[in-house]
Amino acid sequence: MMKDQLQEHEAIDSTCASVPERKSVFTLSTLSSSKRSSFPVQKTHFKLKENLARMLRECGKTLEAEQLFKALQSEMELRFGADHVETLGCLSQLAVTLQKCGKNAEALGRHRDCLERRRRVLGNYHEDTLQSASNLAVLLGDSQPFTADSFHEARQLYMLALNGRRQQLGLEHPRTLYTMSNLGKLIDRAPEPSAELLQEAETLHAEAVEQLVNILHEAHPLALTAKHNQACHWLACMEHEASDRCEVSGKTRESKKLQA
């Protein structure tokens, strides 16, 4: 469950991935029963629907999950209001689901809306706000084409999440360190790489890996992911060095031609 909670991609319940098909029938039955109950169960009712949608998403039924999340989002807006914490949580899950459906443009709009609302309602350093910042940064970092504008916006969002988690959770909290690793990963993919950017990424990767190994375990999924990000960083450094050598070699040849 720790991996699920720390995943930048957001609050995805990975325990649902291997649930048998009959689980869906049970959940639907439970949901139907909750609607008939005589005592107040509205929040339970919404939570059951959300859990069902998440389970469908993690079982690969992303379109069904999308439809359920959209219906639930409308229902919660009517019941609680558009800026209620529970409604915003559903909006965040909908954005992640759209992303998994490959509907990145719509997901981007939902992530932006959720971040803006959470900032206004909860403030910049509430964990929900920081999570929305991370979610949007992940999507921007995966965007194609990956432009300089997308890079700079994603970097600012990761910095917001990292600084906020340092303040709220502490320097050695796994969520803080995982965000640090993802920021390093983003910097490695800068459209215009430089030695300065790669050095910044080097520092981030080194600290994230060292701390996650010490705090969790070298074989913990988060530590392994951070190590993978660090290895990709080293490859990026090698490519940058090779590119620089080629550029210097090309300039030298051109200079010799001009001198001749």
Accessible surface in RSA format (square Angstrom, percent):
REM  Atomic radii and reference values for relative SASA: ProtOr
REM  Chains: A
REM  Algorithm: Lee & Richards
REM  Probe-radius: 1.40
REM  Slices: 20
REM RES _ NUM      All-atoms   Total-Side   Main-Chain    Non-polar    All polar
REM                ABS   REL    ABS   REL    ABS   REL    ABS   REL    ABS   REL
RES MET A   1   129.19  66.9  89.52  59.2  39.67  94.5  83.20  70.7  45.99  60.9
RES MET A   2    84.14  43.6  78.74  52.1   5.40  12.9  76.47  65.0   7.66  10.2
RES LYS A   3    96.70  47.2  95.14  58.4   1.56   3.7  43.76  39.4  52.93  56.4
RES ASP A   4     4.72   3.3   4.24   4.2   0.49   1.1   0.27   0.6   4.45   4.4
RES GLN A   5    88.69  49.6  81.84  59.8   6.85  16.3  23.32  49.6  65.37  49.6
RES LEU A   6     4.72   2.6   2.42   1.7   2.30   5.8   2.42   1.7   2.29   6.2
RES GLN A   7    54.61  30.5  54.01  39.5   0.60   1.4   7.70  16.4  46.92  35.6
RES GLU A   8     7.47   4.3   6.41   4.8   1.06   2.5   6.42  12.4   1.05   0.9
RES HIS A   9    48.82  26.7  46.83  32.6   1.99   5.1  25.91  26.7  22.92  26.7
RES GLU A  10     2.70   1.5   2.70   2.0   0.00   0.0   1.48   2.9   1.21   1.0
RES ALA A  11    36.40  33.5  30.90  47.7   5.50  12.5  36.40  51.3   0.00   0.0
RES ILE A  12     6.64   3.8   6.64   4.9   0.00   0.0   6.64   4.8   0.00   0.0
RES ASP A  13    30.30  21.2  30.30  30.2   0.00   0.0   2.48   5.8  27.82  27.7
RES SER A  14    54.85  46.4  44.24  59.0  10.61  24.4  32.58  69.4  22.27  31.2
RES THR A  15    81.14  57.7  61.96  62.8  19.18  45.7  60.79  81.7  20.35  30.8
RES CYS A  16    16.84  12.7  16.47  18.4   0.38   0.9   0.38   1.0  16.47  17.8
RES ALA A  17    60.67  55.8  39.94  61.6  20.73  47.1  40.02  56.4  20.65  54.7
RES SER A  18   103.25  87.2  74.87  99.9  28.38  65.4  54.27 115.6  48.98  68.6
RES VAL A  19    36.21  23.8  22.33  20.2  13.89  33.5  24.49  21.3  11.72  31.8
RES PRO A  20    68.69  50.1  55.40  50.5  13.30  48.3  67.14  55.4   1.55   9.6
RES GLU A  21   110.31  63.3  99.42  75.2  10.89  25.9  64.94 125.6  45.36  37.0
RES ARG A  22   180.70  75.9 172.39  87.9   8.31  19.8  71.89  98.3 108.80  65.9
RES LYS A  23    84.37  41.2  82.00  50.3   2.36   5.6  43.98  39.6  40.39  43.0
RES SER A  24    17.56  14.8  17.56  23.4   0.00   0.0  11.65  24.8   5.91   8.3
RES VAL A  25   103.58  68.2 102.47  92.8   1.11   2.7 102.85  89.4   0.72   2.0
RES PHE A  26   125.04  62.6 119.61  74.1   5.42  14.1 124.53  75.5   0.50   1.4
RES THR A  27    14.01  10.0  13.41  13.6   0.60   1.4  11.37  15.3   2.64   4.0
RES LEU A  28    94.92  52.9  90.48  64.7   4.44  11.2  90.75  63.7   4.17  11.2
RES SER A  29    64.57  54.6  55.07  73.5   9.50  21.9  28.52  60.7  36.04  50.5
RES THR A  30    46.12  32.8  41.59  42.2   4.53  10.8  41.90  56.3   4.22   6.4
RES LEU A  31    13.73   7.6  13.73   9.8   0.00   0.0  13.73   9.6   0.00   0.0
RES SER A  32    49.60  41.9  45.97  61.3   3.63   8.4  26.58  56.6  23.02  32.2
RES SER A  33    51.50  43.5  45.13  60.2   6.37  14.7  29.89  63.7  21.61  30.3
RES SER A  34    14.67  12.4   7.42   9.9   7.25  16.7  14.49  30.9   0.18   0.3
RES LYS A  35   130.52  63.7  96.70  59.3  33.82  80.5  53.14  47.8  77.37  82.4
RES ARG A  36   172.75  72.5 140.16  71.4  32.59  77.6  77.19 105.5  95.56  57.9
RES SER A  37    37.75  31.9  12.24  16.3  25.50  58.8  20.33  43.3  17.41  24.4
RES SER A  38   121.15 102.4  77.24 103.1  43.91 101.2  56.21 119.7  64.94  91.0
RES PHE A  39   132.71  66.4 125.49  77.7   7.22  18.8 129.55  78.5   3.16   9.0
RES PRO A  40   132.51  96.6 103.06  93.9  29.45 107.1 113.75  93.9  18.75 116.6
RES VAL A  41    22.50  14.8  18.15  16.4   4.35  10.5  20.92  18.2   1.58   4.3
RES GLN A  42    83.92  46.9  80.61  58.9   3.31   7.9  36.09  76.8  47.82  36.3
RES LYS A  43   126.38  61.7 118.55  72.7   7.83  18.6  76.33  68.7  50.05  53.3
RES THR A  44    73.30  52.1  68.42  69.4   4.88  11.6  41.49  55.7  31.81  48.1
RES HIS A  45    15.95   8.7  15.95  11.1   0.00   0.0  11.38  11.7   4.57   5.3
RES PHE A  46     8.21   4.1   7.62   4.7   0.60   1.6   7.83   4.7   0.38   1.1
RES LYS A  47    91.56  44.7  89.99  55.2   1.58   3.8  63.88  57.5  27.68  29.5
RES LEU A  48    33.95  18.9  33.95  24.3   0.00   0.0  33.95  23.8   0.00   0.0
RES LYS A  49    29.51  14.4  29.51  18.1   0.00   0.0   7.81   7.0  21.70  23.1
RES GLU A  50    15.68   9.0  15.68  11.9   0.00   0.0   0.00   0.0  15.68  12.8
RES ASN A  51    63.25  43.6  59.84  57.8   3.42   8.2  20.65  49.7  42.60  41.2
RES LEU A  52     6.79   3.8   6.37   4.6   0.42   1.1   6.79   4.8   0.00   0.0
RES ALA A  53     0.00   0.0   0.00   0.0   0.00   0.0   0.00   0.0   0.00   0.0
RES ARG A  54    35.84  15.0  35.84  18.3   0.00   0.0   1.55   2.1  34.30  20.8
RES MET A  55     7.86   4.1   7.86   5.2   0.00   0.0   2.07   1.8   5.79   7.7
RES LEU A  56    17.23   9.6  17.16  12.3   0.07   0.2  17.23  12.1   0.00   0.0
RES ARG A  57     4.93   2.1   0.00   0.0   4.93  11.7   0.00   0.0   4.93   3.0
RES GLU A  58    32.31  18.6  15.21  11.5  17.10  40.7   2.42   4.7  29.89  24.4
RES CYS A  59    52.35  39.6  21.17  23.6  31.18  73.3  16.00  40.5  36.34  39.2
RES GLY A  60    55.87  68.9   0.00   N/A  55.87  68.9  30.64  84.1  25.23  56.5
RES LYS A  61    65.16  31.8  58.11  35.7   7.05  16.8  46.90  42.2  18.26  19.4
RES THR A  62    29.20  20.8  27.96  28.3   1.24   3.0  12.35  16.6  16.85  25.5
RES LEU A  63   107.74  60.0 106.29  76.0   1.45   3.6 106.30  74.7   1.44   3.9
RES GLU A  64    88.80  51.0  84.74  64.1   4.06   9.7  34.63  67.0  54.17  44.2
RES ALA A  65     0.00   0.0   0.00   0.0   0.00   0.0   0.00   0.0   0.00   0.0
RES GLU A  66     9.12   5.2   9.12   6.9   0.00   0.0   2.04   3.9   7.08   5.8
RES GLN A  67   126.70  70.8 118.56  86.6   8.15  19.4  42.26  90.0  84.44  64.0
RES LEU A  68    35.06  19.5  31.47  22.5   3.60   9.0  34.79  24.4   0.27   0.7
RES PHE A  69     0.00   0.0   0.00   0.0   0.00   0.0   0.00   0.0   0.00   0.0
RES LYS A  70    68.19  33.3  64.61  39.6   3.59   8.5  39.97  36.0  28.23  30.1
RES ALA A  71    56.81  52.2  43.28  66.8  13.53  30.8  52.60  74.1   4.21  11.1
RES LEU A  72     0.69   0.4   0.16   0.1   0.53   1.3   0.42   0.3   0.27   0.7
RES GLN A  73     9.69   5.4   9.69   7.1   0.00   0.0   7.31  15.6   2.38   1.8
RES SER A  74    65.11  55.0  61.84  82.5   3.28   7.5  32.26  68.7  32.85  46.0
RES GLU A  75    57.17  32.8  52.56  39.8   4.61  11.0  31.68  61.3  25.49  20.8
RES MET A  76     3.42   1.8   3.42   2.3   0.00   0.0   3.18   2.7   0.24   0.3
RES GLU A  77    73.71  42.3  64.05  48.5   9.66  23.0   9.08  17.6  64.63  52.8
RES LEU A  78   163.49  91.1 131.26  93.9  32.23  81.0 134.30  94.3  29.19  78.6
RES ARG A  79   122.65  51.5 102.66  52.3  19.99  47.6  30.52  41.7  92.13  55.8
RES PHE A  80    42.36  21.2  13.48   8.3  28.88  75.2  19.71  12.0  22.65  64.8
RES GLY A  81    28.10  34.7   0.00   N/A  28.10  34.7  26.81  73.6   1.29   2.9
RES ALA A  82    38.32  35.2  28.96  44.7   9.37  21.3  28.96  40.8   9.37  24.8
RES ASP A  83    51.36  36.0  45.78  45.6   5.58  13.2  19.21  45.2  32.15  32.1
RES HIS A  84    63.17  34.5  52.63  36.6  10.55  27.0  39.54  40.7  23.64  27.5
RES VAL A  85    66.92  44.0  64.51  58.4   2.42   5.8  64.60  56.1   2.33   6.3
RES GLU A  86    62.98  36.2  59.34  44.9   3.64   8.7   8.02  15.5  54.96  44.9
RES THR A  87     0.00   0.0   0.00   0.0   0.00   0.0   0.00   0.0   0.00   0.0
RES LEU A  88     0.88   0.5   0.88   0.6   0.00   0.0   0.88   0.6   0.00   0.0
RES GLY A  89    21.28  26.2   0.00   N/A  21.28  26.2  19.83  54.4   1.46   3.3
RES CYS A  90     0.18   0.1   0.00   0.0   0.18   0.4   0.00   0.0   0.18   0.2
RES LEU A  91     5.42   3.0   5.42   3.9   0.00   0.0   5.42   3.8   0.00   0.0
RES SER A  92     5.99   5.1   5.99   8.0   0.01   0.0   2.70   5.7   3.30   4.6
RES GLN A  93     7.58   4.2   7.58   5.5   0.00   0.0   1.07   2.3   6.51   4.9
RES LEU A  94     0.36   0.2   0.36   0.3   0.00   0.0   0.36   0.3   0.00   0.0
RES ALA A  95     0.00   0.0   0.00   0.0   0.00   0.0   0.00   0.0   0.00   0.0
RES VAL A  96     0.59   0.4   0.59   0.5   0.00   0.0   0.59   0.5   0.00   0.0
RES THR A  97     0.00   0.0   0.00   0.0   0.00   0.0   0.00   0.0   0.00   0.0
RES LEU A  98     0.00   0.0   0.00   0.0   0.00   0.0   0.00   0.0   0.00   0.0
RES GLN A  99    22.79  12.7  13.03   9.5   9.76  23.2   7.73  16.4  15.06  11.4
RES LYS A 100    93.14  45.4  60.19  36.9  32.96  78.5  21.80  19.6  71.35  76.0
RES CYS A 101    31.67  24.0   0.56   0.6  31.11  73.1   6.42  16.3  25.26  27.2
RES GLY A 102    57.50  70.9   0.00   N/A  57.50  70.9  29.84  81.9  27.66  62.0
RES LYS A 103    80.26  39.2  72.49  44.5   7.77  18.5  53.72  48.3  26.54  28.3
RES ASN A 104    67.95  46.9  64.20  62.0   3.75   9.0  22.20  53.4  45.75  44.2
RES ALA A 105    89.92  82.7  69.44 107.2  20.48  46.6  76.20 107.3  13.72  36.4
RES GLU A 106    62.16  35.7  49.68  37.6  12.49  29.7  36.91  71.4  25.25  20.6
RES ALA A 107     0.00   0.0   0.00   0.0   0.00   0.0   0.00   0.0   0.00   0.0
RES LEU A 108    49.29  27.4  49.29  35.3   0.00   0.0  49.29  34.6   0.00   0.0
RES GLY A 109    40.50  49.9   0.00   N/A  40.50  49.9  34.29  94.1   6.21  13.9
RES ARG A 110    69.51  29.2  68.19  34.8   1.32   3.1  12.08  16.5  57.44  34.8
RES HIS A 111     2.79   1.5   2.39   1.7   0.40   1.0   0.38   0.4   2.42   2.8
RES ARG A 112    93.89  39.4  89.58  45.7   4.31  10.3  46.50  63.6  47.39  28.7
RES ASP A 113    50.23  35.2  46.45  46.2   3.78   8.9  19.05  44.8  31.19  31.1
RES CYS A 114     0.66   0.5   0.66   0.7   0.00   0.0   0.58   1.5   0.08   0.1
RES LEU A 115     9.31   5.2   9.31   6.7   0.00   0.0   9.31   6.5   0.00   0.0
RES GLU A 116   110.03  63.2 104.74  79.2   5.29  12.6  36.16  69.9  73.88  60.3
RES ARG A 117    60.18  25.3  60.18  30.7   0.00   0.0   4.11   5.6  56.07  34.0
RES ARG A 118    14.67   6.2  14.67   7.5   0.00   0.0   0.00   0.0  14.67   8.9
RES ARG A 119    98.45  41.3  88.36  45.0  10.09  24.0  24.66  33.7  73.79  44.7
RES ARG A 120   139.45  58.6 104.69  53.4  34.76  82.8  78.06 106.7  61.39  37.2
RES VAL A 121    63.85  42.0  32.22  29.2  31.63  76.2  37.43  32.5  26.43  71.7
RES LEU A 122    44.75  24.9  18.66  13.4  26.09  65.6  23.38  16.4  21.38  57.5
RES GLY A 123    30.11  37.1   0.00   N/A  30.11  37.1  28.71  78.8   1.40   3.1
RES ASN A 124    70.51  48.6  63.26  61.1   7.26  17.5   4.52  10.9  65.99  63.8
RES TYR A 125    89.48  41.8  83.40  47.5   6.07  15.8  50.43  37.9  39.05  48.1
RES HIS A 126    76.14  41.6  65.58  45.6  10.56  27.0  48.24  49.7  27.90  32.5
RES GLU A 127    50.38  28.9  46.68  35.3   3.69   8.8  46.65  90.2   3.73   3.0
RES ASP A 128    39.89  27.9  39.42  39.2   0.47   1.1   0.65   1.5  39.24  39.1
RES THR A 129     0.00   0.0   0.00   0.0   0.00   0.0   0.00   0.0   0.00   0.0
RES LEU A 130     0.00   0.0   0.00   0.0   0.00   0.0   0.00   0.0   0.00   0.0
RES GLN A 131    17.91  10.0  17.91  13.1   0.00   0.0  15.96  34.0   1.95   1.5
RES SER A 132     1.79   1.5   1.67   2.2   0.12   0.3   0.78   1.7   1.01   1.4
RES ALA A 133     0.00   0.0   0.00   0.0   0.00   0.0   0.00   0.0   0.00   0.0
RES SER A 134     0.00   0.0   0.00   0.0   0.00   0.0   0.00   0.0   0.00   0.0
RES ASN A 135     2.77   1.9   1.23   1.2   1.54   3.7   2.14   5.1   0.64   0.6
RES LEU A 136     3.00   1.7   3.00   2.1   0.00   0.0   3.00   2.1   0.00   0.0
RES ALA A 137     0.12   0.1   0.00   0.0   0.12   0.3   0.00   0.0   0.12   0.3
RES VAL A 138    18.87  12.4  15.30  13.9   3.57   8.6  18.14  15.8   0.73   2.0
RES LEU A 139     5.85   3.3   5.81   4.2   0.04   0.1   5.81   4.1   0.04   0.1
RES LEU A 140     7.27   4.0   7.00   5.0   0.26   0.7   7.27   5.1   0.00   0.0
RES GLY A 141     6.24   7.7   0.00   N/A   6.24   7.7   6.22  17.1   0.03   0.1
RES ASP A 142    80.68  56.5  67.00  66.7  13.68  32.4  23.02  54.2  57.67  57.5
RES SER A 143    29.31  24.8  25.85  34.5   3.46   8.0  29.31  62.4   0.00   0.0
RES GLN A 144   143.60  80.3 109.23  79.8  34.37  81.8  56.23 119.7  87.37  66.3
RES PRO A 145   108.72  79.2 100.27  91.4   8.44  30.7 103.72  85.6   5.00  31.1
RES PHE A 146    29.63  14.8  12.36   7.7  17.27  44.9  12.36   7.5  17.27  49.4
RES THR A 147    61.48  43.7  55.40  56.2   6.08  14.5  57.16  76.8   4.32   6.5
RES ALA A 148    42.20  38.8  37.57  58.0   4.62  10.5  37.61  53.0   4.59  12.2
RES ASP A 149   117.28  82.2 109.89 109.4   7.39  17.5  32.91  77.5  84.37  84.1
RES SER A 150    19.29  16.3  17.36  23.2   1.93   4.4   1.74   3.7  17.55  24.6
RES PHE A 151     5.80   2.9   5.80   3.6   0.00   0.0   5.80   3.5   0.00   0.0
RES HIS A 152    94.51  51.7  93.60  65.1   0.92   2.3  63.35  65.3  31.16  36.3
RES GLU A 153    51.51  29.6  48.55  36.7   2.96   7.1  25.40  49.1  26.11  21.3
RES ALA A 154     0.00   0.0   0.00   0.0   0.00   0.0   0.00   0.0   0.00   0.0
RES ARG A 155    61.91  26.0  61.91  31.6   0.00   0.0  11.97  16.4  49.94  30.3
RES GLN A 156   128.83  72.0 120.46  88.0   8.36  19.9  41.33  88.0  87.49  66.4
RES LEU A 157    12.59   7.0  12.10   8.7   0.49   1.2  12.59   8.8   0.00   0.0
RES TYR A 158    10.29   4.8  10.29   5.9   0.00   0.0   1.72   1.3   8.57  10.6
RES MET A 159    65.81  34.1  65.81  43.6   0.00   0.0  61.31  52.1   4.50   6.0
RES LEU A 160    25.54  14.2  19.45  13.9   6.09  15.3  24.76  17.4   0.78   2.1
RES ALA A 161     0.00   0.0   0.00   0.0   0.00   0.0   0.00   0.0   0.00   0.0
RES LEU A 162     1.52   0.8   1.52   1.1   0.00   0.0   1.52   1.1   0.00   0.0
RES ASN A 163    53.55  36.9  52.13  50.4   1.42   3.4  12.52  30.1  41.04  39.7
RES GLY A 164     0.00   0.0   0.00   N/A   0.00   0.0   0.00   0.0   0.00   0.0
RES ARG A 165     1.10   0.5   1.10   0.6   0.00   0.0   0.00   0.0   1.10   0.7
RES ARG A 166    74.82  31.4  65.68  33.5   9.14  21.8  18.42  25.2  56.41  34.2
RES GLN A 167   122.61  68.6  85.65  62.6  36.97  88.0  39.43  83.9  83.18  63.1
RES GLN A 168   102.98  57.6  71.46  52.2  31.52  75.0  11.13  23.7  91.85  69.7
RES LEU A 169    64.21  35.8  37.34  26.7  26.87  67.5  42.46  29.8  21.75  58.5
RES GLY A 170    27.52  33.9   0.00   N/A  27.52  33.9  26.65  73.1   0.87   1.9
RES LEU A 171   113.66  63.3 106.60  76.3   7.06  17.7 106.90  75.1   6.75  18.2
RES GLU A 172   103.74  59.6  96.78  73.2   6.96  16.6  26.47  51.2  77.27  63.1
RES HIS A 173    61.94  33.9  56.41  39.2   5.53  14.1  35.38  36.5  26.56  30.9
RES PRO A 174    14.18  10.3  14.18  12.9   0.00   0.0  14.18  11.7   0.00   0.0
RES ARG A 175    36.48  15.3  36.48  18.6   0.00   0.0   0.71   1.0  35.76  21.7
RES THR A 176     0.11   0.1   0.11   0.1   0.00   0.0   0.11   0.2   0.00   0.0
RES LEU A 177     0.04   0.0   0.04   0.0   0.00   0.0   0.04   0.0   0.00   0.0
RES TYR A 178    22.51  10.5  22.51  12.8   0.00   0.0   0.19   0.1  22.32  27.5
RES THR A 179     0.00   0.0   0.00   0.0   0.00   0.0   0.00   0.0   0.00   0.0
RES MET A 180     1.27   0.7   1.27   0.8   0.00   0.0   1.27   1.1   0.00   0.0
RES SER A 181     0.27   0.2   0.27   0.4   0.00   0.0   0.14   0.3   0.13   0.2
RES ASN A 182    14.25   9.8  12.80  12.4   1.45   3.5   1.72   4.1  12.53  12.1
RES LEU A 183     0.88   0.5   0.88   0.6   0.00   0.0   0.88   0.6   0.00   0.0
RES GLY A 184     0.00   0.0   0.00   N/A   0.00   0.0   0.00   0.0   0.00   0.0
RES LYS A 185    98.68  48.1  97.93  60.1   0.75   1.8  46.10  41.5  52.58  56.0
RES LEU A 186     6.98   3.9   3.86   2.8   3.12   7.8   6.79   4.8   0.19   0.5
RES ILE A 187     0.92   0.5   0.00   0.0   0.92   2.2   0.00   0.0   0.92   2.5
RES ASP A 188    21.45  15.0   8.47   8.4  12.97  30.7   7.67  18.0  13.78  13.7
RES ARG A 189    90.79  38.1  75.16  38.3  15.63  37.2  47.92  65.5  42.87  26.0
RES ALA A 190     7.93   7.3   0.93   1.4   7.00  15.9   0.93   1.3   7.00  18.5
RES PRO A 191    55.06  40.1  19.40  17.7  35.66 129.6  30.89  25.5  24.17 150.2
RES GLU A 192   136.41  78.3 123.67  93.6  12.74  30.3  47.93  92.7  88.48  72.2
RES PRO A 193    65.69  47.9  49.52  45.1  16.17  58.8  49.75  41.1  15.94  99.0
RES SER A 194    35.09  29.7  32.36  43.2   2.74   6.3  30.38  64.7   4.71   6.6
RES ALA A 195    64.54  59.3  55.15  85.1   9.38  21.3  57.80  81.4   6.74  17.9
RES GLU A 196   132.44  76.0 120.91  91.5  11.53  27.4  71.40 138.1  61.03  49.8
RES LEU A 197    29.02  16.2  28.65  20.5   0.37   0.9  29.00  20.4   0.02   0.0
RES LEU A 198    12.83   7.1  12.13   8.7   0.70   1.8  12.39   8.7   0.44   1.2
RES GLN A 199   109.79  61.4 106.67  78.0   3.12   7.4  49.36 105.1  60.44  45.8
RES GLU A 200    57.80  33.2  49.44  37.4   8.37  19.9  34.64  67.0  23.16  18.9
RES ALA A 201     0.00   0.0   0.00   0.0   0.00   0.0   0.00   0.0   0.00   0.0
RES GLU A 202    55.44  31.8  55.44  41.9   0.00   0.0  24.93  48.2  30.52  24.9
RES THR A 203    79.29  56.4  74.02  75.0   5.27  12.6  62.56  84.0  16.73  25.3
RES LEU A 204    19.07  10.6  18.60  13.3   0.46   1.2  19.07  13.4   0.00   0.0
RES HIS A 205     0.50   0.3   0.34   0.2   0.16   0.4   0.43   0.4   0.07   0.1
RES ALA A 206    42.70  39.3  38.16  58.9   4.53  10.3  39.91  56.2   2.78   7.4
RES GLU A 207    65.12  37.4  61.20  46.3   3.92   9.3  21.40  41.4  43.72  35.7
RES ALA A 208     0.25   0.2   0.25   0.4   0.00   0.0   0.25   0.3   0.00   0.0
RES VAL A 209    18.60  12.2  18.60  16.8   0.00   0.0  18.60  16.2   0.00   0.0
RES GLU A 210   109.56  62.9 102.60  77.6   6.96  16.6  32.35  62.6  77.21  63.0
RES GLN A 211    44.93  25.1  44.93  32.8   0.00   0.0   0.82   1.8  44.11  33.5
RES LEU A 212     0.00   0.0   0.00   0.0   0.00   0.0   0.00   0.0   0.00   0.0
RES VAL A 213    42.84  28.2  35.75  32.4   7.09  17.1  35.75  31.1   7.09  19.2
RES ASN A 214   106.86  73.7  72.17  69.7  34.69  83.5  24.74  59.5  82.13  79.4
RES ILE A 215    69.09  39.3  38.90  29.0  30.19  72.8  45.75  32.9  23.33  63.3
RES LEU A 216    45.48  25.3  17.44  12.5  28.03  70.5  22.45  15.8  23.02  62.0
RES HIS A 217   105.49  57.7 102.54  71.3   2.95   7.5  73.63  75.9  31.86  37.1
RES GLU A 218    97.77  56.1  94.79  71.7   2.98   7.1  15.92  30.8  81.85  66.8
RES ALA A 219    60.46  55.6  46.82  72.3  13.64  31.0  48.25  68.0  12.21  32.3
RES HIS A 220    39.55  21.6  34.41  23.9   5.14  13.2  28.33  29.2  11.23  13.1
RES PRO A 221    55.50  40.5  52.03  47.4   3.47  12.6  54.80  45.2   0.70   4.3
RES LEU A 222     2.91   1.6   2.91   2.1   0.00   0.0   2.91   2.0   0.00   0.0
RES ALA A 223     0.00   0.0   0.00   0.0   0.00   0.0   0.00   0.0   0.00   0.0
RES LEU A 224    88.89  49.5  83.70  59.9   5.19  13.0  84.01  59.0   4.88  13.1
RES THR A 225    45.03  32.0  40.40  41.0   4.63  11.0  25.20  33.8  19.84  30.0
RES ALA A 226     0.16   0.2   0.07   0.1   0.09   0.2   0.07   0.1   0.09   0.2
RES LYS A 227    73.85  36.0  69.64  42.7   4.21  10.0  44.31  39.9  29.54  31.5
RES HIS A 228   113.97  62.3 107.69  74.9   6.28  16.1  70.66  72.8  43.31  50.4
RES ASN A 229     4.19   2.9   3.04   2.9   1.16   2.8   0.55   1.3   3.64   3.5
RES GLN A 230    22.38  12.5  22.38  16.4   0.00   0.0   0.38   0.8  22.01  16.7
RES ALA A 231    44.67  41.1  42.58  65.7   2.09   4.8  42.84  60.3   1.83   4.9
RES CYS A 232    53.53  40.5  48.66  54.3   4.87  11.4  20.60  52.2  32.92  35.5
RES HIS A 233     0.12   0.1   0.12   0.1   0.00   0.0   0.12   0.1   0.00   0.0
RES TRP A 234   124.94  50.1 123.98  60.0   0.96   2.3 117.60  62.7   7.33  11.9
RES LEU A 235   102.79  57.2 102.55  73.4   0.24   0.6 102.55  72.0   0.24   0.7
RES ALA A 236    20.78  19.1  15.16  23.4   5.63  12.8  17.11  24.1   3.68   9.7
RES CYS A 237    27.34  20.7  27.09  30.2   0.24   0.6  13.95  35.3  13.39  14.4
RES MET A 238   120.31  62.3 116.25  76.9   4.06   9.7  97.82  83.2  22.48  29.8
RES GLU A 239   122.43  70.3 114.17  86.4   8.26  19.7  46.39  89.7  76.04  62.1
RES HIS A 240    32.28  17.6  27.14  18.9   5.15  13.2  24.77  25.5   7.52   8.7
RES GLU A 241    94.10  54.0  91.73  69.4   2.37   5.6  30.13  58.3  63.97  52.2
RES ALA A 242    39.36  36.2  38.27  59.1   1.09   2.5  39.01  54.9   0.35   0.9
RES SER A 243    65.15  55.1  55.50  74.1   9.66  22.2  28.28  60.2  36.88  51.7
RES ASP A 244    59.63  41.8  58.80  58.5   0.83   2.0  20.97  49.3  38.66  38.6
RES ARG A 245   152.58  64.1 145.97  74.4   6.61  15.7  74.00 101.1  78.58  47.6
RES CYS A 246    88.35  66.8  78.41  87.5   9.93  23.3  29.01  73.5  59.34  64.0
RES GLU A 247    92.23  52.9  80.88  61.2  11.34  27.0  36.81  71.2  55.42  45.2
RES VAL A 248    95.86  63.1  95.15  86.1   0.71   1.7  95.72  83.2   0.14   0.4
RES SER A 249    46.62  39.4  40.15  53.6   6.47  14.9  28.02  59.7  18.60  26.1
RES GLY A 250    24.96  30.8   0.00   N/A  24.96  30.8  19.32  53.0   5.64  12.6
RES LYS A 251   133.77  65.3 125.57  77.0   8.20  19.5  84.18  75.8  49.60  52.8
RES THR A 252    62.32  44.3  57.42  58.2   4.91  11.7  45.45  61.0  16.87  25.5
RES ARG A 253   141.67  59.5 139.44  71.1   2.23   5.3  62.31  85.2  79.36  48.1
RES GLU A 254    91.48  52.5  90.79  68.7   0.69   1.6  36.59  70.8  54.90  44.8
RES SER A 255    47.07  39.8  43.74  58.4   3.33   7.7  26.09  55.6  20.98  29.4
RES LYS A 256   133.67  65.2 128.52  78.9   5.15  12.3  76.34  68.7  57.33  61.1
RES LYS A 257   145.70  71.1 126.86  77.8  18.84  44.9  78.79  70.9  66.91  71.3
RES LEU A 258   143.14  79.7 113.07  80.9  30.07  75.6 116.72  82.0  26.42  71.1
RES GLN A 259   148.19  82.9 109.59  80.1  38.60  91.9  47.94 102.0 100.25  76.0
RES ALA A 260   119.93 110.3  50.38  77.7  69.55 158.2  75.74 106.7  44.18 117.0
END  Absolute sums over single chains surface
CHAIN  1 A    13560.6      11519.5       2041.1       7645.9       5914.8
END  Absolute sums over all chains
TOTAL         13560.6      11519.5       2041.1       7645.9       5914.8
